[in-house]
Amino acid sequence: MGGKIKAKKLKIYVKTARFSFPIPALRFSTLRWISKVVLKCCPSKMRSDWMPTSSEYENWDSILKNITSEDIAHILEHLEEEEPFEMVDIETYDENEEKVVVKIYTI
């Protein structure tokens, strides 16, 4: 018997009535590298300004201020140990009542 299939990449799919944004599946090693660059180049103060000011996002502010590339690497390590699965599947409508689909999954 073979072992379970492990995820190798993260895929993000975004589609609206006006466009479909083609984002290639990214290897976890590439995501680790991108996270290191982003976190190195963006001071925590700048990262905390990425979220709107609202009580709805108060925990995210703390996360963005304190997250490290090691934290992200740890999360990606765990994703690599799992079989491919869908993490996000959102179908909603924008302010013009046009359908918006966002999916994030491992492959």
N, CA and C atoms as an extended XYZ file, in Angstrom:
321
Properties=species:S:1:pos:R:3:atomname:S:1:resname:S:1:resid:I:1 pbc="F F F"
N         0.840       -1.193        0.000 N   MET     1
C         0.000        0.000        0.000 CA  MET     1
C         0.875        1.242        0.000 C   MET     1
N         0.487        2.205       -0.799 N   GLY     2
C         1.230        3.451       -0.862 CA  GLY     2
C         0.804        4.400        0.239 C   GLY     2
N         1.649        5.392        0.506 N   GLY     3
C         1.326        6.413        1.494 CA  GLY     3
C         0.304        7.385        0.931 C   GLY     3
N        -0.178        8.222        1.817 N   LYS     4
C        -1.168        9.186        1.348 CA  LYS     4
C        -0.507       10.255        0.486 C   LYS     4
N        -1.257       10.777       -0.436 N   ILE     5
C        -0.770       11.835       -1.326 CA  ILE     5
C        -0.682       13.130       -0.528 C   ILE     5
N         0.460       13.802       -0.622 N   LYS     6
C         0.642       15.051        0.113 CA  LYS     6
C         0.505       16.236       -0.822 C   LYS     6
N         0.017       17.340       -0.273 N   ALA     7
C        -0.134       18.568       -1.048 CA  ALA     7
C         1.235       19.126       -1.387 C   ALA     7
N         1.352       19.722       -2.565 N   LYS     8
C         2.615       20.296       -3.006 CA  LYS     8
C         2.506       21.785       -3.302 C   LYS     8
N         1.272       22.241       -3.589 N   LYS     9
C         1.079       23.628       -4.005 CA  LYS     9
C        -0.202       24.210       -3.400 C   LYS     9
N        -0.273       25.530       -3.434 N   LEU    10
C        -1.474       26.248       -3.022 CA  LEU    10
C        -2.033       26.955       -4.249 C   LEU    10
N        -3.307       26.795       -4.491 N   LYS    11
C        -3.968       27.384       -5.656 CA  LYS    11
C        -5.040       28.359       -5.184 C   LYS    11
N        -5.056       29.542       -5.787 N   ILE    12
C        -6.068       30.556       -5.494 CA  ILE    12
C        -6.820       30.841       -6.784 C   ILE    12
N        -8.148       30.796       -6.708 N   TYR    13
C        -9.007       31.012       -7.868 CA  TYR    13
C        -9.945       32.166       -7.549 C   TYR    13
N        -9.948       33.193       -8.411 N   VAL    14
C       -10.831       34.346       -8.227 CA  VAL    14
C       -11.550       34.600       -9.536 C   VAL    14
N       -12.888       34.694       -9.476 N   LYS    15
C       -13.679       34.947      -10.687 CA  LYS    15
C       -14.840       35.865      -10.351 C   LYS    15
N       -14.997       36.874      -11.188 N   THR    16
C       -16.154       37.764      -11.083 CA  THR    16
C       -16.845       37.775      -12.434 C   THR    16
N       -17.924       38.520      -12.537 N   ALA    17
C       -18.633       38.622      -13.809 CA  ALA    17
C       -17.773       39.322      -14.857 C   ALA    17
N       -16.859       40.176      -14.414 N   ARG    18
C       -16.036       40.960      -15.342 CA  ARG    18
C       -14.695       40.321      -15.673 C   ARG    18
N       -14.149       39.526      -14.774 N   PHE    19
C       -12.836       38.944      -15.041 CA  PHE    19
C       -12.623       37.677      -14.229 C   PHE    19
N       -11.659       36.902      -14.703 N   SER    20
C       -11.164       35.753      -13.971 CA  SER    20
C        -9.675       36.008      -13.809 C   SER    20
N        -9.203       36.016      -12.593 N   PHE    21
C        -7.816       36.353      -12.318 CA  PHE    21
C        -6.989       35.077      -12.305 C   PHE    21
N        -6.149       34.853      -13.321 N   PRO    22
C        -5.386       33.597      -13.389 CA  PRO    22
C        -4.160       33.625      -12.473 C   PRO    22
N        -4.270       33.016      -11.340 N   ILE    23
C        -3.162       32.927      -10.396 CA  ILE    23
C        -2.625       31.507      -10.477 C   ILE    23
N        -1.374       31.351      -10.863 N   PRO    24
C        -0.839       29.982      -10.955 CA  PRO    24
C        -0.713       29.350       -9.570 C   PRO    24
N        -0.803       28.038       -9.529 N   ALA    25
C        -0.572       27.321       -8.272 CA  ALA    25
C         0.879       27.562       -7.867 C   ALA    25
N         1.106       27.863       -6.602 N   LEU    26
C         2.449       28.151       -6.116 CA  LEU    26
C         2.933       27.045       -5.194 C   LEU    26
N         4.177       26.610       -5.424 N   ARG    27
C         4.791       25.621       -4.537 CA  ARG    27
C         4.941       26.225       -3.150 C   ARG    27
N         4.882       25.380       -2.144 N   PHE    28
C         5.022       25.862       -0.772 CA  PHE    28
C         6.384       26.520       -0.562 C   PHE    28
N         7.418       26.037       -1.228 N   SER    29
C         8.749       26.655       -1.099 CA  SER    29
C         8.730       28.087       -1.637 C   SER    29
N         7.979       28.320       -2.703 N   THR    30
C         7.845       29.673       -3.257 CA  THR    30
C         7.084       30.568       -2.284 C   THR    30
N         6.050       30.041       -1.665 N   LEU    31
C         5.282       30.820       -0.690 CA  LEU    31
C         6.136       31.179        0.522 C   LEU    31
N         7.005       30.263        0.944 N   ARG    32
C         7.925       30.570        2.051 CA  ARG    32
C         8.838       31.739        1.678 C   ARG    32
N         9.390       31.698        0.468 N   TRP    33
C        10.288       32.744        0.003 CA  TRP    33
C         9.558       34.082       -0.101 C   TRP    33
N         8.352       34.077       -0.674 N   ILE    34
C         7.562       35.307       -0.795 CA  ILE    34
C         7.269       35.884        0.592 C   ILE    34
N         6.896       35.034        1.535 N   SER    35
C         6.580       35.533        2.887 CA  SER    35
C         7.808       36.160        3.536 C   SER    35
N         8.984       35.566        3.342 N   LYS    36
C        10.203       36.147        3.911 CA  LYS    36
C        10.475       37.526        3.337 C   LYS    36
N        10.320       37.666        2.027 N   VAL    37
C        10.563       38.956        1.374 CA  VAL    37
C         9.557       39.998        1.845 C   VAL    37
N         8.281       39.637        1.857 N   VAL    38
C         7.245       40.588        2.268 CA  VAL    38
C         7.445       41.022        3.718 C   VAL    38
N         7.676       40.074        4.603 N   LEU    39
C         7.832       40.420        6.016 CA  LEU    39
C         9.120       41.197        6.277 C   LEU    39
N        10.147       40.938        5.504 N   LYS    40
C        11.410       41.666        5.658 CA  LYS    40
C        11.280       43.107        5.155 C   LYS    40
N        10.566       43.286        4.064 N   CYS    41
C        10.461       44.603        3.427 CA  CYS    41
C         9.355       45.476        4.004 C   CYS    41
N         8.435       44.901        4.733 N   CYS    42
C         7.300       45.658        5.270 CA  CYS    42
C         7.365       45.666        6.788 C   CYS    42
N         7.714       46.800        7.377 N   PRO    43
C         7.735       46.869        8.845 CA  PRO    43
C         6.365       46.535        9.429 C   PRO    43
N         6.363       46.071       10.672 N   SER    44
C         5.100       45.656       11.294 CA  SER    44
C         4.088       46.795       11.334 C   SER    44
N         4.521       48.037       11.478 N   LYS    45
C         3.589       49.181       11.485 CA  LYS    45
C         2.866       49.269       10.151 C   LYS    45
N         3.602       49.094        9.059 N   MET    46
C         2.996       49.141        7.732 CA  MET    46
C         2.006       47.995        7.570 C   MET    46
N         2.379       46.805        8.037 N   ARG    47
C         1.484       45.648        7.920 CA  ARG    47
C         0.200       45.867        8.701 C   ARG    47
N         0.282       46.536        9.835 N   SER    48
C        -0.928       46.760       10.626 CA  SER    48
C        -1.863       47.745        9.937 C   SER    48
N        -1.333       48.569        9.035 N   ASP    49
C        -2.173       49.515        8.303 CA  ASP    49
C        -2.905       48.867        7.136 C   ASP    49
N        -2.619       47.590        6.836 N   TRP    50
C        -3.268       46.901        5.728 CA  TRP    50
C        -4.733       46.593        6.012 C   TRP    50
N        -5.111       46.500        7.278 N   MET    51
C        -6.481       46.123        7.626 CA  MET    51
C        -7.306       47.363        7.917 C   MET    51
N        -8.585       47.353        7.545 N   PRO    52
C        -9.462       48.476        7.886 CA  PRO    52
C        -9.604       48.582        9.405 C   PRO    52
N        -9.832       49.789        9.883 N   THR    53
C       -10.038       49.963       11.327 CA  THR    53
C       -11.482       49.618       11.649 C   THR    53
N       -11.654       48.536       12.348 N   SER    54
C       -12.974       48.043       12.719 CA  SER    54
C       -12.771       46.982       13.786 C   SER    54
N       -13.702       46.881       14.699 N   SER    55
C       -13.589       45.855       15.739 CA  SER    55
C       -13.616       44.454       15.122 C   SER    55
N       -14.193       44.356       13.937 N   GLU    56
C       -14.252       43.073       13.236 CA  GLU    56
C       -12.847       42.544       12.927 C   GLU    56
N       -11.871       43.452       12.772 N   TYR    57
C       -10.514       43.065       12.395 CA  TYR    57
C        -9.498       43.257       13.510 C   TYR    57
N        -9.945       43.463       14.746 N   GLU    58
C        -9.003       43.783       15.820 CA  GLU    58
C        -7.970       42.684       16.067 C   GLU    58
N        -8.323       41.418       15.952 N   ASN    59
C        -7.353       40.336       16.141 CA  ASN    59
C        -6.366       40.256       14.983 C   ASN    59
N        -6.818       40.562       13.776 N   TRP    60
C        -5.933       40.515       12.618 CA  TRP    60
C        -4.816       41.535       12.741 C   TRP    60
N        -5.118       42.687       13.309 N   ASP    61
C        -4.104       43.719       13.499 CA  ASP    61
C        -2.941       43.163       14.317 C   ASP    61
N        -3.243       42.494       15.390 N   SER    62
C        -2.216       41.906       16.244 CA  SER    62
C        -1.443       40.817       15.498 C   SER    62
N        -2.125       40.000       14.739 N   ILE    63
C        -1.477       38.934       13.986 CA  ILE    63
C        -0.512       39.524       12.961 C   ILE    63
N        -0.972       40.506       12.191 N   LEU    64
C        -0.110       41.101       11.166 CA  LEU    64
C         1.100       41.806       11.762 C   LEU    64
N         0.950       42.396       12.937 N   LYS    65
C         2.078       43.075       13.582 CA  LYS    65
C         3.131       42.079       14.050 C   LYS    65
N         2.715       40.875       14.441 N   ASN    66
C         3.612       39.945       15.118 CA  ASN    66
C         4.013       38.707       14.336 C   ASN    66
N         3.406       38.463       13.192 N   ILE    67
C         3.707       37.232       12.453 CA  ILE    67
C         5.129       37.284       11.880 C   ILE    67
N         5.770       36.134       11.872 N   THR    68
C         7.135       36.031       11.339 CA  THR    68
C         7.157       35.051       10.168 C   THR    68
N         8.237       35.086        9.428 N   SER    69
C         8.363       34.133        8.319 CA  SER    69
C         8.436       32.705        8.851 C   SER    69
N         8.959       32.537       10.076 N   GLU    70
C         8.999       31.202       10.689 CA  GLU    70
C         7.584       30.704       10.985 C   GLU    70
N         6.697       31.614       11.402 N   ASP    71
C         5.301       31.238       11.640 CA  ASP    71
C         4.657       30.738       10.346 C   ASP    71
N         4.884       31.466        9.278 N   ILE    72
C         4.300       31.085        7.993 CA  ILE    72
C         4.898       29.768        7.510 C   ILE    72
N         6.202       29.596        7.674 N   ALA    73
C         6.847       28.336        7.288 CA  ALA    73
C         6.245       27.167        8.061 C   ALA    73
N         5.961       27.374        9.332 N   HIS    74
C         5.356       26.327       10.168 CA  HIS    74
C         3.965       25.959        9.643 C   HIS    74
N         3.174       26.951        9.294 N   ILE    75
C         1.834       26.704        8.745 CA  ILE    75
C         1.948       25.928        7.431 C   ILE    75
N         2.873       26.359        6.561 N   LEU    76
C         3.032       25.689        5.275 CA  LEU    76
C         3.533       24.253        5.441 C   LEU    76
N         4.386       24.016        6.430 N   GLU    77
C         4.836       22.648        6.716 CA  GLU    77
C         3.655       21.741        7.016 C   GLU    77
N         2.728       22.250        7.818 N   HIS    78
C         1.549       21.445        8.167 CA  HIS    78
C         0.660       21.210        6.951 C   HIS    78
N         0.522       22.212        6.087 N   LEU    79
C        -0.274       22.022        4.879 CA  LEU    79
C         0.355       20.961        3.977 C   LEU    79
N         1.681       20.933        3.911 N   GLU    80
C         2.388       19.945        3.089 CA  GLU    80
C         2.197       18.521        3.595 C   GLU    80
N         1.934       18.363        4.867 N   GLU    81
C         1.754       17.033        5.445 CA  GLU    81
C         0.361       16.458        5.183 C   GLU    81
N        -0.564       17.315        4.757 N   GLU    82
C        -1.948       16.889        4.547 CA  GLU    82
C        -2.193       16.502        3.095 C   GLU    82
N        -3.232       15.701        2.902 N   GLU    83
C        -3.702       15.424        1.554 CA  GLU    83
C        -4.303       16.710        0.997 C   GLU    83
N        -4.328       16.875       -0.330 N   PRO    84
C        -4.936       18.077       -0.907 CA  PRO    84
C        -6.373       18.260       -0.426 C   PRO    84
N        -6.719       19.521       -0.139 N   PHE    85
C        -8.072       19.828        0.321 CA  PHE    85
C        -8.419       21.280        0.004 C   PHE    85
N        -9.706       21.576        0.028 N   GLU    86
C       -10.190       22.930       -0.224 CA  GLU    86
C       -10.266       23.677        1.106 C   GLU    86
N        -9.602       24.829        1.173 N   MET    87
C        -9.575       25.618        2.401 CA  MET    87
C       -10.672       26.681        2.412 C   MET    87
N       -10.915       27.295        1.261 N   VAL    88
C       -11.888       28.389        1.153 CA  VAL    88
C       -12.734       28.155       -0.084 C   VAL    88
N       -14.041       28.329        0.068 N   ASP    89
C       -14.960       28.238       -1.063 CA  ASP    89
C       -16.065       29.264       -0.816 C   ASP    89
N       -15.900       30.432       -1.423 N   ILE    90
C       -16.844       31.528       -1.208 CA  ILE    90
C       -17.525       31.875       -2.520 C   ILE    90
N       -18.829       31.915       -2.494 N   GLU    91
C       -19.617       32.419       -3.617 CA  GLU    91
C       -20.533       33.470       -3.033 C   GLU    91
N       -20.389       34.704       -3.527 N   THR    92
C       -21.174       35.810       -3.003 CA  THR    92
C       -21.485       36.771       -4.139 C   THR    92
N       -22.075       37.904       -3.816 N   TYR    93
C       -22.405       38.909       -4.818 CA  TYR    93
C       -21.831       40.247       -4.380 C   TYR    93
N       -21.290       40.994       -5.346 N   ASP    94
C       -20.715       42.294       -5.025 CA  ASP    94
C       -21.802       43.358       -4.971 C   ASP    94
N       -21.378       44.617       -4.844 N   GLU    95
C       -22.349       45.722       -4.708 CA  GLU    95
C       -23.212       45.901       -5.949 C   GLU    95
N       -22.794       45.360       -7.094 N   ASN    96
C       -23.578       45.438       -8.336 CA  ASN    96
C       -24.408       44.179       -8.566 C   ASN    96
N       -24.488       43.337       -7.536 N   GLU    97
C       -25.219       42.075       -7.616 CA  GLU    97
C       -24.622       41.115       -8.643 C   GLU    97
N       -23.311       41.240       -8.893 N   GLU    98
C       -22.623       40.312       -9.779 CA  GLU    98
C       -21.933       39.251       -8.933 C   GLU    98
N       -21.936       38.027       -9.417 N   LYS    99
C       -21.390       36.901       -8.664 CA  LYS    99
C       -19.861       36.997       -8.558 C   LYS    99
N       -19.349       36.685       -7.373 N   VAL   100
C       -17.913       36.641       -7.101 CA  VAL   100
C       -17.610       35.276       -6.483 C   VAL   100
N       -16.588       34.594       -7.028 N   VAL   101
C       -16.190       33.283       -6.528 CA  VAL   101
C       -14.717       33.348       -6.127 C   VAL   101
N       -14.417       32.887       -4.911 N   VAL   102
C       -13.039       32.796       -4.440 CA  VAL   102
C       -12.856       31.401       -3.857 C   VAL   102
N       -11.812       30.718       -4.350 N   LYS   103
C       -11.497       29.391       -3.830 CA  LYS   103
C        -9.993       29.342       -3.547 C   LYS   103
N        -9.641       28.730       -2.439 N   ILE   104
C        -8.240       28.496       -2.101 CA  ILE   104
C        -8.135       27.037       -1.714 C   ILE   104
N        -7.224       26.335       -2.359 N   TYR   105
C        -7.093       24.912       -2.080 CA  TYR   105
C        -5.673       24.454       -2.336 C   TYR   105
N        -5.329       23.322       -1.744 N   THR   106
C        -4.024       22.729       -1.966 CA  THR   106
C        -4.152       21.662       -3.033 C   THR   106
N        -3.064       21.464       -3.770 N   ILE   107
C        -3.062       20.428       -4.815 CA  ILE   107
C        -1.751       19.662       -4.734 C   ILE   107
